[in-house]
Amino acid sequence: QLQFVESGGGLVQPGGSLRLSCTASGFILRGYAIGWFRQAPGKEREGVSCISSSGGMTSYADSVKGRFTISRDNFKNTVYLQMNSLNPEDTAVYYCARAFSYPFPDWSNGGRYDYWGQGTQVTVSS
């Protein structure tokens, strides 16, 4: 059974950090590009970052460049999103999703991904 499990979300103060994990089961993660998306209440889903199957290519939304870092450990079947200097605008449910090939330059188009996790809540508040 295919499954993505996102973890690492929670409540953090502005300026703080979190590391999200996306662990796959039922398939080999290294064969796929992985994207992170987020959706805040009342807002459209937004592409946050994407990483190629080898990890050699990455993309970021302008709103998170310099603050977020995507990485992957194919031996652990896991992709990470390190989030630093968090601010309240980063509050959202974060999802990971897989794509058969690195969807550059259209990586933030959710339609390019075929399987999604259930999401993990990130709340940035004092």
N, C-alpha and C positions, 0 to 999 in steps of 0.2 A: 504494500500500500504506500503510495506516494505521500510524503508528509514533509512540511517545513515547520520547524519550531523556532519561533523568534523568542528571544529572552534578553534580559538586561535592562528593560525599561524600568521606570519608576519616577519618583519625585526628586527633583534636584533644584537647588537654589540657582538664581542667575549667576553666570560665571563659572558654574560647575561643569563636571564632565560625566559622561556615561559611555559605556561600550555595549553596543547591541550585538547579539549573535544570531545567526540564522543557520540552523543545523538541518541538514536534509537526511531523510531516511527513505528507503525504497528506491533510490536512484543514486547514481554516481555524480556528485556535484561538479567534478572537474570537467565534465563535458558541456557545461553551460556557462553562459554569462549570467551574472546575478545583479539585479537592480534593487535598490532600496527606494521606497516611496513613502510618502506620509500624507495623512489627511487630517486636517483640523476640523473641528465642528463648524458646519456652515460653509466650508471651503471645498474647492475641488481638490482631488488628489494631485499631488505634486511629486515629480521625480526628484530624488535627492542625490543619488549617485549610482554608478554602475561600474562593474569590473568584468573584464574579459575572463574567459575560462582559464587562461594561464596566469592571469593577474598582471599581464604586461601592459594593459590599457585600462585607464580609468577615466571617468567623467564625473563632473560635479555641477550641481546647480549653483548659479552665481551667489545665491543667498547663503551657501554653506562653504564656499571655497575658502581655504585657509583655516577653517575651523574643524571640518569633518575629514576623516580619512577612512577610505574603504580598503579592506584587505581580505585575503582568503588563505585558508590552510586546507588544501585539498586532501591531505592525509586525514584530517579530522572531519572532512566533509562539511566545513563550516566557513561562512563568510561573516566578516565583522564590520561594524561601523563605529569607529571611535569618534565621539562627539565632544568637542571642547568648547569653552567659552559660550555655553548655552545661554539663550535668552528666551523670554516668554513666547516670542514668535515661533520658537521651535516646538512648542507644545503641540502634540498630534499623536495619532496612532501611526506607528511605523510598520511597514510591511516589506518583506522581501519577496522577490519574484524571479523566475528563471526565464531565460531566452535561449533558443537553440544556437544563436550566433550573436556576437556583439553588435547590438543595434545602433551603431554609430552612423550618422550623427543623431539619429532619431531615438536615442536611448531613453528619453523621458516620456515617450509615448507608451502608455500602459498596454496598448493593443499589441505591442511587440513581444509581450511576455505571455507564457501559456499556463503558468501555475503559480499560485500565490499562497503565502502563509496567512495565518489568522491575525497577525499583528500583535504589537506590544505597545502599551501606552507610555508615552514620555510626557511628563508634566514639569515645566520649569516655572517655579513660583517661589517667592519669598514668604 
